[in-house]
Structure formats: C-alpha cells, structure tokens
Amino acid sequence: MLLKLIFPLGKMLVSVVTQQRGTKAHMLISANLYAGTVR
C-alpha cells in the first residue's frame, strides 16, 4: 500500500526536521503523522 512507502519517508523527514529545529517540531510532526496513519 501507499502508507508503507509514506511511513519510512515520513520518519526520515521527521529525523531531518528534528536535527534542524529541535524536539518540539519533532513531537508535533510525529503526532500528526501518527494521527494520519491511524485514520
């Protein structure tokens, strides 16, 4: 499925953003990603 492709890419994106902006952005993005995955 498409989610299987999107999820690893999202994780990579999250780790990149985390390095650049810190943990607040990481938590926000991971929460949004998780909510989108659950739906």
URQUI-V446771 format. One record per helix or strand. SS is the DSSP state (H for helix, E for strand). FROM is the first residue (numbers start at 1). LEN is the number of residues. If there is no record, write none. Layout:
SS&FROM&LEN ; SS&FROM&LEN
This chain:
H&2&20 ; H&23&16
